[in-house]
Amino acid sequence: IFMNILKKRRMISKKTLSIIIASIVLITGSGYMGVKAYKDKQESVEFQAREREYIATKGNITAGVKGAGSLKFQVVEHNFDESIVIGEVFVKEGQMVKAGDKLVSISEKYLSDKLDELNKSLNQANLALEQAKESKQTTLLNNLNSWNEKVHGSKSQFEGQKREITDSINNLSAKLSEVNSKIDEIRKQIEELSGKGDENNALIEELKAKESALVQEQGILQSELDSANKRLSNLEEDRSKQLQFESNEANNNNEINNIQIKNLDGAIANAQDEVDKIKKDINKINKLKESPTLFAKTNGVVSAVRNNEGIATSTEGSIVDIGESSKVLAEITVSQNDIINIAEGQEVKLEISTYQDEKFIGKVKTINLKPNSQGGSTTYSATIELEPTDYKLLEGMTVSAQFIIKEVKDVIMLSNKAIVLKDGKQYVKLKNQDGTTTEVNIQTGFSDGKNTEIISGLNEGDTVVIGG
């Protein structure tokens, strides 16, 4: 506007121009002051409107660590006690089942074929057992007969030789005794004849000749007798050595026989074990034939089916997993700053998204200290076991949790916003019945960061004002 005026009236005076400019500044200043006054008035009204009231109420104040996660069921594994081949599968993953519902059955063909196979194996095992027993018996008899023959032969030979030498000794002794008698008789005759005169000299000489011959025979017989006795003594000494040798050999043979028998007994025991094992397997198959179906042990949801029809199974792991709906768990993720404040058995309050207005209670069952690092942050997990509830809970439902560190119950509490700190003391503005307020000094206790326990200074139902 000012520029247009200048263009239209180029001939206007400097004085007139100054007056116009001053007028414009004045008008602009007056407008600004009016706007500012209006704004200040509005802010004052707004400040008055920000006055708020807080009621001292009775309740619980809880402090704890927060986390979030989802629900899961405690898994109950289902499997047969023996490896089998599946005949039919009655359930699928995600299906709700009740305790006693059919899960899978065993193939009838597998049971029949397995039983035939085991019976054939049992016949072979029984035959092997009988052969092992016969082998032991034969070995025992052979060892005994061989030893008896050897000992009996040695004894018979000794006894024969001893008998021969003994007979020879007896004969020589008898002959020697006879010669000795003859010598004694001749010597007696010579002695009698020697005292009767010379006429007997010829007879005496004849008797002496006989005596000499008998003495010579006596020597020969005595020598033979001594030799025979020596042979008998040597024979008995040899027999004694033979008996000692046989005794030692018997001990060695016994050790060898014991080893053989031990090995044979081991073979018998192994054969018997094989028979017993096969019989046990047959009993197991017969029991499976009597009860060829696997039933659910609990109510819940099928979380895994690992085998299809015609597939052989193992006793390790399970065929069907069922999440037990009566035992609900929550897998909660917790920050690395908060995990140190969590312990097994700690009480937990939970909120499930599906039931936002309901509170659920649980306890920490396990803590997994293996870190999970994603996006530059590190977290840990804790498993919470929920207390039984009538609400229908399903795996995967999202849940938030508060791990209780401290809790005071049934106390008077007030919002932290209503408390003012002044000169190291805490005050509130207590609203009177007439609408006026009184500044009251209060004593506080436990606080969760939002609400504070009021120990003294306020009663339940008192109204506290802030602002105004």
Secondary structure by P-SEA (a helix, b strand, c coil): caaaaaaacccccaaaaaaaaaaaaaaaaaaaaaaaaaaaaaaaaaaaaabbbbbbcbbbbbbbbbbbbbbbcbbbbbbccbbbbbcccccccccccccccccccccaaaaaaaaaaaaaaaaaaaaaaaaaaaaaaaaaaaaaaaaaaaaaaaaaaaaaaaaaaaaaaaaaaaaaaaaaaaaaaaaaaaaaaaaccccaaaaaaaaaaaaaaaaaaaaaaaaaaaaaaaaaaaaaaaaaaaaaaaaaaaaaaaaaaaaaaaaaaaaaaaaaaaaaaaaaaaaaaaaaaaccbbbbccccccccccccccbbbbcccccbbbccccbbbbbccccccccccccccbbbbbbbcccccbbbbbccccccccccccccbbbbbbbbbbccccccccccccbbbbcccccccbbbbbbccccccccccccccccccccbbbbbbbbbcccccccccccccccccbbbbccc
